[in-house]
């Protein structure tokens, strides 16, 4: 079952909060740690949800989508 767009947003938020809290716990600056999402053949629409939820690094091993439909920055 595919995650809904709201689930994607919620998961990204939860993961970022965990990364920030862990960084602080180990005396690291949370801004020095970046999260990379791996899309694994997802639609441009789902990639855009991730980008709009704060993801700025995307990995894809099989680019099968029209990059013209993805809105970077």
Secondary structure, 3 states (H helix, E strand, C coil): CCCCHHHHHHHHHHHHHHHHHHHHHCCCCHHHCCCEEECCCCCHHHHHHHHHCCCCEEECCCCCCCHHHCCCC
